[in-house]
């Protein structure tokens, strides 16, 4: 973003050229207490290179943390 408006436009175009699919699979939820829960989540991202049209796939396991607020379960930590 330090490259100014032209750099931001170029980055936006580069991002628009790459198509991706993200699948998130939750393998179960464990409530820690009445307002906190954790869940192991398998993330699969498939990115298609705009030039070669080849797909690249990456799979990661993360442990997501959720918190219950105002009647909803919200993501507290996405599990970097």
N, C-alpha and C positions, 0 to 999 in steps of 0.2 A: 504494500500500500504506500510505501515511501516513494515509489516511482511516479506518483501523481496520477492524474486522470487517464493518461494514455496507458500506463501500466495496468491500471484497474480494468480498463476495457479489454486489453490483451489477455489478462488473466480470466476475465469473464468468458471470453470467446474460447479460450483453451478448455475451460471447465465445461462449456456447452458442447464441445466437440466429443468429449468422452462420455459414453453412455455407461451406466452402471446399474447393477441390480444388487440389492442388499436383502438378505434373508436373515431373520432373527428367529432362533428356535430356543424356546425356554424349556429346560429339562426338569423343571419342578420349582416350587416356591417353598421356602421355609420361613415361617413367622418367628421372629426373634422375641417380640413382645407384641402388645396390642397395636402399636403404631409403627413397627419396623419389620421389614422382611427382606430376605436376600434370595436371589435366584441365579443359578448358573445358566448362562445364555451363550449359545453357539452362534457367532456372527459369520456369515459367508458373504463376501463381496466379489462380484464378477464384473470386471471392467473390460470394455472392448476398446482396443487401440484404434483410433480413427484412420490411421494410415495403413497398417497391416491387416486390420479387421480381426486380429487375433484376440482371443479372450485370455485374461489373466485372472486367476482365482486365488483368493486368500481366505483362510478360515482361522478364526481366533475364538478362544474361550474367554469369557469375562464373567465376573461375579458382580451382578447389578444389585444395588441396594435401593429399596423403596421405603417411602414414609407415607403414613396415612394422615391426610390433612383434609379437613372440610368434606368428609365423605368420599374422598378419592385416594387411590394409591398413585403416588407421584414418584418419578425417578429422582432419587437423592444423589446417587453416584452411578454413572454408566459403566464403571468397571474398567477404565482405561487399561 
